[in-house]
Amino acid sequence: MANTSPAARRAALLAGTAAVLGALTACGADGGATAGGTTGAARQSPVTSPPTTTASSAPAGPGAQSPSGAVASDTAGSASASARAGGRCHSSELRASVGRVDPGAGQRNYPVVLTNVSSRTCTLYGYPGAAFVDASGRQLGPDPRRAPGSPETVTLPPGRSAWAGLSFAGPEVSGARAATPAALLLTPPDERDALEVPWKGGRVPVGGTASTVTLTVLDAGTGP
């Protein structure tokens, strides 16, 4: 082996070190291209969802607006019913009576009247209930049928009245089975307690195909 000087050996060593470093640098660049994609993706801003609005947990009252923009409100029907119920006339505040018969073509028509005897203004709405009874209180015949009509609220100041039409064909004309009631029971709308009126109208139909008795809706006044 040829002898070399120390300076030559140092020069050869430095050249070899430079070659190794160059190779390592090239390998690092190739690895960075592959990992660089992953690293680049990791540096992107994280994807965030659009901001959400949480509806209030407080209950929505009448007129409150829902998140969708719909307006919640009470129904007019229930409000009207509540108004009628709150101010309606009770049986204890009324007096019942039967007006004069209005005969015509074999038909008998009676106004049945409810009068406010209380000290406050109250209302009636709809049809009264009615039933013929004998002296022992037993009902004679079926309940009257409701004649077609459009109920309206009737306001009764103290002393004012409302009436409904009670009609039936005379038994002597219709041939219906008949009886003579002792009383007529009238029940105001939405009430349970009936008002008893002595019956002075004679025989009424209580059975058979022609025994129908009808009632109209209540109207202001004491008769037609």
GIRA-V813071 format. One line per field, one symbol per residue. ss: DSSP state (~ for helix, > for strand, _ for the rest). phi: phi as a letter, one per 30 degrees, with the letter a starting at -180 (. if undefined). psi: psi as a letter, one per 30 degrees, with the letter a starting at -180 (. if undefined). Layout:
ss=???
phi=???
psi=???
This chain:
ss=_____~~~~~~~~~~~~~~~~~~~~~~~~~~~~~~~~~~~~~~_____________________>_____>____~~~~~~~~~~~~>__~~~>>>>>_____>__>>>>>>>>>>_____>>>____>>>>>_____>>____>>_______>>>____>>>>>>>>>_~~~~__>>>>__>>>>>_______>>>>____>>>>>_____>>>___>>____
phi=.ddbdedddddddddddddddddddddddddddddddddddddddddcdddcccddddddceidcdedjdccadddddddddddddcddcedcbccabdddbdahiccbbdccccdcdcbdbbbbjcdcbadbdddiddciddddddeacdbdcccdeicbbbbdcbadeedcdiddbacddaccccdeiccddccbecccidbdbajdccdccbcddbdjcld
psi=kkklleeeeeeeeeeeeeeeeeeeeeeeeeeeeefeeeeeefflkkkklkkkkkkkfkkkakfkklfffkkkllkeeeeeeeeeeeglklefglkklkakkjlkhgkkkkkkkkkjglglkllkkbkllkkklaffgkkjllkllkkkljkkkjkjlkflllllkkklkkefefglklljlflkkkklkglfklkkkkkggaklkfllfhgkklkllklkagl.
